[in-house]
C-alpha cells in the first residue's frame, strides 16, 4: 500500500515530510493535511485458451492493422512509438487487441469499452470492429484526397500550359501582354480620328494609369471601360450631307402627304447648309395631335438629308442620368443616351429624335427637362458635358427634332430653345389621299392580300373617314383599314372567294356600326344655342353653348338675376362665362336700354358632353351670343360658328388652333365662321381646299359679331 496526496491532479510520492525543528535541531515528522488515501488494484484479463479461432481473430487484427498502416503512413510513426524493441506483440492476443484499438481514431467511449472488456475473444472482436471502421475511413479519405489532387493537378496543369503558351507566343511575337494588347487596340481606334486636344490629353493620362494597375483590380476595369467609350466615339467623323434640294424634296414627298410647313423648313435648312458650305445643327419641335406623322416624318428627314437616324423617347423619364450619364464611381455607370447615339451612329452629325418631350417626368433622381436645356441650347451644346465622359463633346452639328402633342406642358425655358413647328390634323380630303396612297398599301403588305383580291371603294373610304375616324390623325384610320383587310382575309379563305369589294353598303359587315351617326347636335339652332369651335389634343371639335330660362321671368321682381353653369368646366372657362355674363348685361343696356331681362332672369348655361373636361377662354364671344340670343328670344344665323376670347370691354382677342377649328367647322357642315381679326394671318396660311366654300368674318369688337349673328336686328 502506498500513501498518495491528490491535489489538482498531481500525484505525490510520500504523504509525510521530514521537518527539522530549529530549536532542537532534531527531525520531526509532521502530518500533512488533506490527504486522499486510495487503493489501487490491477485488473487482469480472464484466462484464455489459445485455439484456432483465437489465432484466426488475431491474424485478422494483424492483417487489418497492416492495411490501415499501408493506407496512411501516419500510423507507422504511432506504431513505432507503441511497440518497444524486442517485444513480440503479434504473438500476444491481449497486446494486439490493445494495439489495434490504439491505432484507431475511435471515440473515447469506444476505446474505454475495449479496455473494460476482460474476455479476450470479445476484446479482439471489438478491436477488429474499430480497425475495420478505421480502414474504411482511410479508404474514403484517400479517395477524396485523390479526387481533389486530380482536380488541382488538372487546373494547375492548364494554368502552367497557358502561361507557357503566352510566353511562347510573346517570344514569337504572335501575341502581346494583356495590357499591351488593350493599349494597342485603343491607340489603333484613334488612328483615323481627329481627336480634340483636351480629349487626347485625358486618353493619354488614362492609358498611363492603366499600365500601372493590376489586371484583376476593379480600378483596372473602370479605367478600361472609360477608355473604351472615349476611343469608340466618332471624333471628327461626319456623314456626307445631301445638299440636293430636288432629291430631298422627292424623298419627303414620297413618304408623307401634306406637312408643307415641315417640308419647307427642311428645304430651307438644306439651302442654308449649301450656301454656308458646312453642315449645321438645329433644334426643331413638331407639335400637334396624335397620329399625324410627327415621329415618322423624322425618319424621312434623316433619309432626305443623308444623316444617320437615332430615336429615344423621354415620355415618363424621371432620371437625369438618361440624358447626362452616370458618374464613373457608380457600379454599372454608363454615358447618357446622346453619347450612346454617337457610338451607335458612328458620326458626329446624326439626326436625333427626342420623342414625347411634353410628357417628360420629374422624380427624386432629378429633372430631365432641365438636363435637356444644355443639350438643346444652340449656344451651349458645342461644349456638352456628359457626367461619365467628363470631357466636353461638340453636339452643335447634330440636328435635334422633338415631338409633342401639346406645348403647354413643356417648360418655358426648354420651349424657348426650340423652333416650334405646328403639325396640325388632316381634313377628310387629305385623309382620303393618305389612305389610298399609303395606308392601304401598308395593310396589303401586312395581310398578304393584293389590290386585285380586296378593293376598298372611295365611297366606302369616305364613309369610314366621316363616320368612324373623325380625329385629326390617321392612326385610327389605319387600324380600321387593317381591320377590314383582316376580316376580308378570313372571308376569302373560308368562303373561297376570288375577289372582294368593300362599298358603303357592306362596310358595316367589316367595321361594325358607325361611331358618329350625326354631324351635329342641332340641325337648326334654337334661341339661346350657339355653335362654338374648340381645340383639343386630338384636334378641333365643335362646341355647343346652351342657355335656358331656369325660372319664369318676372319683370316686376326686385331680385337680381342669377346664372348657373354646368358641363365639367375648368377655372378659366368659368371665369370666361362670368366675364361674358357681365359684358352681356352691359351690351344689352347699351343696345336695348328697355330690356332688363338679364338683370332679373334666372338662367342656366350648359356645355354638352359633360364627361369631357373643358377649359379655355376662346368661347367668350360664343357665350355672349348665346345669352343675347336667349334674351332677345331670337335664334342666330344658321350654319354659323365662332371663336374668340372676349375682354370686359368687348374686344375680341386672338385664339390658337385656327386650322383645327376650321376643319372641325367644315366637317359638321358650317359654312360661316367668325374669327378674331388678329387670326387673319393664321387663316391665310391654310390650304385652299380647307377654306373653299367658307364665308369668314374677322372681327375686332363684339358689336361686329352681333351684327353678323343677328342680321335682322
C-alpha positions in Angstrom: 0.0 0.0 0.0 1.2 3.4 -0.9 0.1 6.7 0.5 -0.8 9.3 -2.2 -1.5 13.0 -2.0 -4.0 14.1 -4.8 -4.0 17.8 -5.5 -5.1 19.3 -8.8 -4.4 16.0 -10.5 -0.8 15.8 -9.3 0.4 12.5 -7.6 2.8 12.9 -4.6 5.0 10.1 -3.8 5.1 10.5 0.0 2.4 11.5 2.3 4.7 12.7 5.1 7.6 15.2 5.2 10.7 15.2 7.4 11.0 18.7 9.0 13.9 19.9 11.1 13.0 21.8 14.3 15.5 24.7 14.5 15.3 25.0 18.3 16.2 21.4 18.9 17.7 20.6 15.5 16.0 17.2 15.6 13.9 15.9 12.8 10.2 15.9 13.4 7.6 14.1 11.4 4.7 16.5 10.6 1.5 15.1 9.3 0.3 16.7 6.0 -3.4 17.5 6.0 -6.0 16.9 3.2 -4.6 13.6 2.0 -6.7 11.2 0.0 -6.0 7.6 0.6 -6.8 5.2 -2.3 -6.3 1.5 -3.0 -5.1 0.6 -6.5 -5.9 -2.8 -7.9 -4.7 -4.1 -11.2 -7.4 -5.6 -13.5 -6.4 -8.8 -15.1 -8.0 -10.4 -18.1 -9.7 -13.7 -18.0 -7.7 -16.7 -18.6 -7.9 -17.8 -22.2 -7.1 -20.8 -24.2 -5.1 -20.5 -27.4 -7.2 -22.1 -30.1 -7.7 -21.8 -33.8 -10.5 -19.3 -33.5 -8.4 -17.0 -31.3 -5.4 -17.3 -33.7 -7.6 -16.5 -36.7 -9.0 -13.4 -35.0 -5.5 -12.4 -34.0 -4.3 -12.8 -37.6 -7.2 -10.8 -38.9 -6.5 -8.0 -36.5 -2.8 -8.0 -37.6 -3.8 -8.0 -41.2 -6.2 -5.1 -40.7 -3.5 -3.2 -38.8 -1.2 -3.7 -41.8 -3.9 -2.5 -44.2 -4.5 0.6 -42.2 -0.8 1.3 -41.9 -0.4 0.9 -45.7 -3.3 3.2 -46.3 -2.0 6.0 -44.1 1.7 6.4 -43.4 0.9 8.5 -40.4 0.1 5.3 -38.4 3.6 4.0 -38.9 5.0 6.6 -36.6 2.4 5.8 -34.0 3.2 2.1 -34.3 6.9 2.7 -33.8 6.2 4.6 -30.6 3.8 2.0 -29.2 5.9 -1.1 -29.9 9.1 -1.4 -27.8 12.1 -3.1 -29.3 12.3 -6.8 -28.6 8.6 -7.4 -27.8 6.6 -9.9 -29.8 3.3 -8.1 -29.9 1.9 -10.2 -32.6 2.1 -13.3 -30.6 0.1 -11.9 -27.7 -3.7 -11.5 -28.4 -4.0 -9.2 -25.4 -1.4 -6.8 -26.7 -2.5 -7.0 -30.3 -6.1 -6.0 -29.4 -4.9 -3.0 -27.4 -2.5 -2.0 -30.2 -5.3 -2.3 -32.8 -7.6 -0.1 -30.7 -4.9 2.4 -30.0 -4.2 2.9 -33.7 -7.8 4.0 -34.5 -9.3 7.4 -34.1 -12.4 6.0 -32.3 -14.4 7.8 -29.8 -13.2 7.7 -26.1 -16.3 5.7 -25.1 -15.4 3.0 -27.7 -11.8 2.8 -26.6 -13.0 2.6 -22.9 -15.2 -0.3 -23.9 -12.2 -2.2 -25.3 -10.2 -1.5 -22.1 -13.0 -2.8 -19.9 -13.6 -6.0 -21.8 -11.9 -8.9 -19.9 -12.9 -11.6 -22.3 -10.0 -11.8 -24.9 -12.2 -13.1 -27.8 -14.7 -10.3 -27.3 -11.9 -7.8 -26.8 -10.3 -8.9 -30.1 -13.7 -8.6 -31.9 -14.2 -5.0 -30.5 -10.7 -4.0 -31.6 -11.2 -5.6 -35.1 -14.5 -3.7 -35.5 -12.8 -0.4 -34.7 -9.9 -1.2 -37.1 -12.3 -2.1 -39.9 -14.1 1.2 -39.4 -10.8 3.0 -39.5 -9.8 1.1 -42.6 -13.0 2.2 -44.4 -12.5 5.8 -43.2 -8.9 5.7 -44.6 -10.2 4.4 -47.9 -12.7 7.3 -48.1 -10.1 9.8 -47.1 -7.7 8.5 -49.7 -10.5 8.7 -52.4 -11.4 12.3 -51.5 -7.7 13.2 -51.5 -7.1 11.6 -54.8 -10.1 13.5 -56.4 -9.0 16.8 -55.0 -5.5 16.2 -56.1 -6.5 15.3 -59.6 -8.7 18.4 -59.9 -6.0 20.7 -58.6 -3.4 19.0 -60.7 -5.6 19.5 -63.8 -6.2 23.2 -63.1 -2.6 23.7 -62.3 -1.5 21.9 -65.4 -3.9 24.0 -67.6 -2.6 27.2 -65.9 1.1 26.2 -66.5 0.4 25.3 -70.1 -1.5 28.6 -70.7 1.3 30.6 -69.1 3.8 28.7 -71.2 1.7 29.3 -74.4 1.6 33.0 -73.6 5.4 33.2 -73.1 5.9 31.2 -76.4 3.5 33.5 -78.3 5.2 36.5 -76.8 8.6 35.3 -77.8 7.4 34.6 -81.3 5.7 38.0 -81.5 2.3 36.4 -82.1 0.7 37.9 -79.0 1.4 40.7 -76.6 0.7 41.0 -72.9 -2.9 41.8 -71.9 -2.2 45.4 -71.1 -0.1 45.9 -74.2 -2.9 44.4 -76.4 -5.5 46.6 -74.8 -3.4 49.8 -75.2 -2.6 48.9 -78.8 -6.3 48.3 -79.5 -7.2 51.8 -78.1 -4.4 53.5 -80.0 -5.5 51.7 -83.2 -9.0 53.2 -82.8 -7.6 56.7 -82.6 -5.5 56.4 -85.7 -8.2 57.6 -88.2 -9.9 60.0 -85.7 -9.5 63.7 -85.3 -9.5 63.8 -81.5 -9.6 67.2 -79.9 -6.5 68.1 -77.8 -8.3 68.2 -74.5 -9.7 64.7 -75.1 -6.3 63.4 -76.3 -4.7 64.6 -73.1 -7.3 62.7 -71.0 -6.8 59.5 -73.1 -3.0 59.6 -72.7 -3.4 60.1 -69.0 -5.8 57.2 -68.6 -3.6 54.9 -70.7 -0.6 55.8 -68.5 -2.7 54.9 -65.4 -3.8 51.7 -67.0 -0.3 50.4 -67.4 0.3 50.6 -63.6 -2.9 48.9 -62.5 -3.3 45.2 -61.7 -5.3 43.3 -64.3 -7.7 41.9 -61.6 -8.4 45.2 -59.7 -11.8 46.9 -60.0 -10.0 50.2 -60.9 -8.5 48.5 -64.0 -11.9 47.5 -65.3 -13.3 51.1 -64.6 -10.4 52.7 -66.5 -10.6 50.2 -69.4 -14.3 50.8 -69.8 -13.8 54.6 -69.7 -11.1 54.4 -72.3 -13.3 52.1 -74.4 -16.0 54.9 -74.5 -13.5 57.7 -75.1 -11.9 55.9 -78.1 -15.0 54.5 -79.7 -16.7 57.9 -80.2 -16.6 59.2 -83.8 -14.3 62.2 -83.1 -14.2 64.3 -86.3 -16.3 61.8 -88.4 -19.3 63.2 -90.3 -21.7 61.7 -92.8 -21.7 63.5 -96.1 -24.9 65.5 -96.1 -27.2 65.6 -99.1 -27.4 69.2 -100.3 -29.5 68.5 -103.4 -32.9 70.3 -102.9 -34.6 68.4 -105.7 -33.6 64.9 -104.4 -34.5 65.9 -100.8 -38.0 67.2 -101.9 -38.7 63.9 -103.7 -37.8 61.8 -100.6 -40.0 63.9 -98.4 -42.9 63.8 -100.8 -42.6 60.1 -101.4 -43.0 59.2 -97.7 -45.5 61.8 -96.4 -48.5 63.6 -97.7 -49.1 67.2 -96.8 -47.0 68.6 -93.9 -46.0 71.6 -96.0 -44.6 73.6 -93.1 -42.2 70.8 -92.1 -41.0 70.1 -95.6 -40.4 73.8 -96.3 -38.4 74.1 -93.1 -36.2 71.2 -94.1 -35.6 72.5 -97.6 -34.6 75.9 -96.0 -32.2 74.0 -93.8 -30.6 72.3 -96.8 -30.4 75.6 -98.7 -28.6 77.4 -95.9 -26.2 74.5 -95.5 -25.5 74.6 -99.2 -24.7 78.4 -99.1 -22.5 78.1 -96.0 -20.7 75.1 -97.3 -21.0 73.3 -94.0 -23.5 71.2 -92.1 -25.2 72.8 -89.1 -27.3 71.6 -86.2 -30.8 73.0 -85.3 -33.4 72.2 -82.7 -36.9 71.7 -84.2 -40.0 70.8 -82.3 -43.0 69.3 -84.1 -46.2 69.6 -82.1 -49.7 68.5 -83.0 -52.4 65.9 -82.3 -51.6 62.1 -82.2 -51.4 60.2 -85.4 -50.4 63.0 -87.8 -46.9 61.6 -88.6 -44.7 63.7 -86.3 -42.4 60.7 -85.4 -42.4 59.1 -88.8 -41.5 62.3 -90.7 -38.2 62.5 -88.7 -37.0 59.2 -90.3 -37.9 60.7 -93.8 -35.9 63.9 -92.9 -32.9 61.8 -92.0 -33.2 59.9 -95.3 -33.6 63.2 -97.2 -30.5 64.7 -95.6 -28.5 61.5 -95.7 -27.9 61.6 -92.0 -27.8 58.7 -89.5 -31.1 58.4 -87.5 -31.4 57.8 -83.8 -34.6 57.9 -81.7 -35.2 57.8 -78.0 -38.4 58.7 -76.1 -38.4 60.8 -72.9 -42.0 60.2 -72.1 -42.2 59.4 -68.4 -38.4 59.7 -68.0 -37.5 60.8 -64.5 -33.8 60.1 -64.2 -31.3 62.8 -65.2 -28.7 60.2 -65.8 -30.5 59.1 -69.0 -29.5 62.4 -70.5 -26.3 63.4 -68.7 -24.9 59.9 -67.8 -23.8 58.4 -64.5 -20.7 59.3 -62.7 -17.9 56.7 -63.1 -17.9 55.9 -59.4 -21.2 54.0 -59.6 -21.3 50.3 -60.4 -22.6 49.8 -64.0 -22.2 53.5 -64.9 -22.9 54.5 -68.5 -23.0 57.6 -70.6 -26.3 59.3 -71.4 -28.5 58.4 -74.4 -26.9 61.2 -76.6 -23.4 59.8 -76.2 -24.7 56.3 -76.8 -26.2 57.7 -80.0 -22.8 58.9 -81.3 -21.4 55.5 -80.6 -24.2 53.7 -82.5 -24.4 56.1 -85.5 -20.6 56.5 -85.8 -21.0 60.1 -86.9 -20.9 63.5 -85.2 -23.8 64.9 -87.2 -26.7 62.4 -86.9 -30.4 63.3 -86.6 -31.6 62.6 -83.1 -35.4 62.4 -82.5 -36.4 63.1 -78.9 -39.9 61.8 -78.7 -42.8 62.9 -76.4 -40.9 65.8 -75.0 -44.2 67.2 -73.5 -44.6 64.0 -71.3 -41.2 64.2 -69.6 -41.3 63.1 -66.0 -39.7 64.5 -62.8 -38.5 62.3 -59.9 -36.1 62.2 -57.0 -33.3 61.4 -59.4 -33.5 64.9 -60.9 -35.4 66.8 -63.5 -34.6 65.6 -67.1 -36.3 68.6 -68.6 -33.7 70.8 -67.0 -30.9 68.5 -68.2 -32.1 68.9 -71.8 -31.6 72.7 -71.6 -27.8 72.3 -72.1 -28.3 69.7 -74.8 -30.9 71.7 -76.8 -29.3 75.2 -76.4 -27.5 76.1 -79.6 -25.2 78.4 -77.6 -24.2 75.7 -75.1 -24.3 72.3 -76.9 -21.0 72.9 -78.7 -19.5 72.0 -75.2 -21.9 69.4 -73.9 -20.5 67.7 -70.8 -21.6 64.2 -70.0 -21.1 63.1 -66.4 -19.5 59.8 -67.4 -17.1 61.0 -70.1 -16.2 64.2 -68.1 -14.9 65.8 -71.3 -16.8 68.2 -73.5 -18.4 66.9 -76.7 -19.4 69.0 -79.6 -23.2 68.5 -80.3 -23.6 71.6 -82.5 -23.6 69.6 -85.7 -26.5 67.3 -84.6 -30.0 68.0 -85.9 -32.4 67.6 -83.0 -36.1 67.0 -83.6 -38.5 66.9 -80.7 -42.2 65.9 -80.9 -45.0 66.9 -78.6 -48.8 66.7 -78.5 -49.3 69.9 -76.5 -46.8 72.7 -75.8 -48.3 73.9 -72.6 -46.7 71.1 -70.5 -43.2 71.8 -72.0 -41.2 74.0 -69.5 -40.9 77.6 -70.9 -37.0 77.7 -70.8 -36.9 74.4 -72.8 -39.6 75.6 -75.3 -37.6 78.8 -75.8 -34.6 76.9 -77.1 -36.6 75.1 -79.8 -38.1 76.2 -83.1 -41.8 75.2 -82.8 -43.5 73.9 -86.0 -47.2 73.1 -85.9 -48.1 69.8 -87.5 -51.9 70.1 -87.4 -54.5 67.5 -88.3 -55.9 66.4 -91.7 -59.2 67.2 -93.3 -61.3 64.5 -94.9 -59.8 65.1 -98.4 -56.3 64.7 -97.0 -57.2 61.6 -95.1 -58.6 60.0 -98.3 -55.4 60.7 -100.2 -53.2 59.3 -97.3 -55.4 56.2 -97.1 -55.2 55.5 -100.8 -51.5 56.3 -101.2 -50.0 54.8 -98.0 -52.4 53.1 -95.5 -54.0 50.6 -98.0 -50.6 49.6 -99.3 -49.3 49.0 -95.8 -52.4 46.9 -94.9 -51.8 44.9 -98.1 -48.3 44.1 -97.1 -49.3 43.3 -93.5 -52.2 40.9 -94.6 -50.7 39.3 -97.6 -53.6 40.4 -99.8 -53.2 42.4 -103.0 -55.4 45.1 -104.7 -56.8 42.5 -107.2 -58.2 40.5 -104.3 -59.5 43.3 -102.0 -60.7 46.7 -103.2 -62.0 49.5 -100.9 -64.0 52.0 -102.9 -63.8 55.7 -102.5 -67.4 55.9 -101.3 -66.6 53.3 -98.6 -63.4 55.2 -97.6 -65.3 58.5 -97.3 -67.9 56.9 -95.0 -65.1 55.3 -93.0 -63.4 58.7 -92.5 -66.6 60.7 -91.7 -68.5 58.1 -89.6 -65.7 56.2 -87.9 -62.4 58.2 -87.9 -63.1 61.9 -87.2 -60.0 62.6 -85.2 -57.2 64.7 -86.6 -54.6 62.0 -87.1 -54.8 58.9 -89.3 -53.7 56.2 -86.8 -57.3 55.1 -86.1 -58.0 55.1 -89.8 -55.0 52.8 -90.3 -56.4 50.5 -87.6 -59.8 50.4 -89.3 -58.3 49.6 -92.7 -56.2 46.8 -91.2 -59.4 45.5 -89.6 -61.1 45.5 -93.0 -58.2 43.5 -94.5 -58.2 41.0 -91.6 -61.9 40.2 -92.0 -61.5 40.2 -95.8 -58.7 37.6 -95.5 -60.9 35.4 -93.3 -63.8 35.7 -95.7 -61.6 34.9 -98.7 -60.1 31.8 -97.2 -63.2 30.4 -95.5 -65.7 31.1 -98.4 -63.1 30.5 -101.2 -63.8 33.9 -102.8 -61.6 35.2 -105.6 -62.2 39.0 -105.1 -63.9 41.1 -102.5 -65.1 44.7 -103.0 -65.9 46.9 -100.0 -68.5 49.6 -100.6 -70.5 51.8 -98.3 -73.3 49.3 -98.4 -71.3 46.4 -96.9 -68.8 48.4 -94.9 -70.7 47.7 -91.6 -70.0 44.0 -92.1 -66.3 44.7 -91.7 -66.1 47.6 -89.1 -69.4 47.4 -87.3 -71.9 50.2 -86.6 -70.8 53.8 -87.2 -69.3 55.6 -84.2 -70.6 59.1 -85.3 -74.2 58.9 -86.6 -74.9 62.7 -86.8 -72.7 65.5 -87.8 -74.1 68.0 -85.3 -76.2 68.2 -82.2 -78.7 70.7 -83.7 -79.8 70.8 -87.3 -81.4 74.2 -86.6 -80.1 76.1 -83.5 -83.0 77.5 -81.4 -82.8 80.7 -79.4 -80.1 80.5 -76.7 -77.9 78.0 -78.5 -74.7 78.9 -80.4 -72.1 76.8 -82.1 -68.5 77.4 -80.8 -65.2 76.0 -82.0 -62.8 74.3 -79.6 -59.3 72.9 -79.8 -58.2 69.6 -78.1 -55.1 67.5 -78.1 -56.9 65.2 -80.5 -57.7 68.1 -82.9 -60.6 70.5 -83.4 -64.2 70.0 -82.5 -67.5 71.9 -82.4 -68.7 73.0 -79.0 -72.4 74.0 -78.4 -73.2 76.6 -75.8 -76.8 76.2 -74.5 -78.7 78.7 -72.3 -82.2 78.4 -71.0 -84.5 80.3 -68.5 -84.4 78.4 -65.2 -87.5 80.2 -63.6 -90.3 82.1 -65.2 -89.2 85.7 -65.9 -90.9 88.3 -63.7 -90.3 91.9 -64.9 -91.6 93.2 -61.6 -89.2 91.2 -59.4 -86.6 93.1 -57.5 -84.3 90.1 -57.0 -81.1 90.2 -59.1 -80.7 87.6 -61.9 -78.6 84.5 -61.4 -76.5 82.3 -63.8 -75.9 78.6 -63.1 -73.2 76.8 -65.1 -72.6 73.0 -65.8 -70.6 70.9 -68.2 -67.4 69.9 -66.4 -65.8 73.4 -66.9 -62.3 74.4 -65.9 -61.5 77.5 -63.9 -60.5 79.6 -66.9 -63.8 78.8 -68.7 -65.8 79.6 -65.5 -64.2 83.0 -65.4 -64.8 83.4 -69.1 -68.6 82.7 -68.5 -68.7 85.2 -65.6 -67.0 87.8 -67.8 -69.3 87.1 -70.7 -72.4 87.4 -68.4 -71.2 90.8 -67.1 -70.5 92.1 -70.7 -73.8 90.8 -72.0 -75.6 92.9 -69.4 -73.5 96.0 -70.3 -74.0 95.4 -74.1 -77.8 94.9 -73.7 -78.1 98.0 -71.6 -76.5 99.9 -74.5 -78.1 98.2 -77.4 -81.6 97.7 -75.9 -82.0 100.1 -72.9 -85.5 99.0 -72.1 -84.7 95.3 -71.9 -83.8 94.3 -68.3 -84.1 90.5 -68.9 -80.5 89.7 -67.9 -80.8 91.8 -64.8 -83.7 89.9 -63.4 -83.8 86.4 -65.1 -82.6 83.2 -63.5 -80.5 81.5 -66.2 -78.8 78.1 -66.7 -75.8 77.8 -69.1 -74.6 74.3 -70.1 -71.9 73.0 -72.4 -72.9 69.4 -73.6 -70.6 66.3 -73.3 -70.3 66.8 -69.6 -67.9 63.8 -69.3 -65.2 65.7 -71.2 -63.3 68.4 -69.2 -63.4 71.8 -70.9 -61.2 74.8 -70.2 -60.0 77.9 -72.0 -61.1 81.4 -72.8 -61.8 81.1 -76.6 -65.6 80.6 -76.1 -66.0 84.1 -74.7 -67.8 85.7 -77.7 -69.9 82.4 -78.2 -71.2 82.6 -74.6 -72.2 86.3 -75.0 -74.0 85.5 -78.3 -75.9 82.6 -76.6 -77.0 84.8 -73.7 -78.2 87.6 -76.1 -80.0 85.1 -78.3 -81.9 83.9 -75.3 -82.6 87.4 -74.1 -83.9 88.6 -77.5 -85.6 85.2 -78.0 -84.2 85.1 -81.5 -82.0 82.3 -83.0 -78.8 83.3 -84.6 -78.0 82.9 -88.2 -78.0 79.2 -89.1 -74.7 77.3 -90.0 -72.7 79.9 -88.1 -69.8 79.1 -85.8 -67.5 81.4 -83.9 -64.4 81.5 -81.7 -62.6 84.3 -79.9 -61.8 85.4 -76.4 -63.7 88.5 -75.2 -62.4 91.2 -72.9 -64.5 93.1 -70.4 -64.9 96.0 -72.8 -66.0 93.8 -75.7 -62.7 93.5 -77.6 -62.3 90.1 -79.4 -58.8 88.7 -78.6 -56.9 86.1 -80.7 -57.0 82.4 -80.1 -55.0 79.3 -81.2 -55.7 76.2 -83.2 -57.3 78.0 -86.1 -56.6 75.2 -88.6 -58.1 72.5 -86.4 -61.2 74.7 -85.6 -61.8 75.5 -89.3 -61.5 71.8 -90.1 -64.0 70.9 -87.3 -66.4 73.6 -88.6 -66.3 72.3 -92.1 -66.7 68.7 -91.0 -70.1 69.4 -89.4 -71.4 71.5 -92.4 -70.8 75.0 -91.0 -70.3 77.4 -93.9 -69.9 80.7 -92.0 -67.2 81.3 -89.4 -66.3 84.3 -87.2 -62.7 84.7 -86.2 -60.7 87.4 -84.4 -59.0 89.9 -86.6 -55.6 89.0 -85.3 -56.0 85.4 -86.5 -56.3 86.6 -90.2 -52.7 85.6 -90.8 -53.3 82.1 -89.5 -56.3 81.6 -91.7 -54.3 82.9 -94.7 -51.8 80.1 -94.3 -54.5 77.4 -94.7 -54.7 75.3 -97.9 -57.3 76.4 -100.4 -59.2 73.0 -100.2 -59.8 73.8 -96.5 -61.1 77.3 -96.9 -63.1 76.7 -100.1 -66.8 77.2 -99.6 -66.4 79.1 -96.3 -67.7 82.6 -95.5 -65.3 84.0 -93.0 -65.6 87.2 -91.0 -62.7 88.8 -89.0 -63.9 90.9 -86.1 -62.2 93.2 -83.6 -65.2 94.1 -81.3 -68.3 92.2 -80.2 -70.6 94.7 -81.9 -69.3 93.2 -85.3 -70.2 89.7 -84.1 -73.7 90.9 -83.0 -74.5 92.3 -86.5 -73.3 89.1 -88.2 -75.2 86.7 -85.8 -78.4 88.8 -85.8 -78.5 90.3 -89.3 -82.2 91.3 -88.9 -81.6 93.5 -85.9 
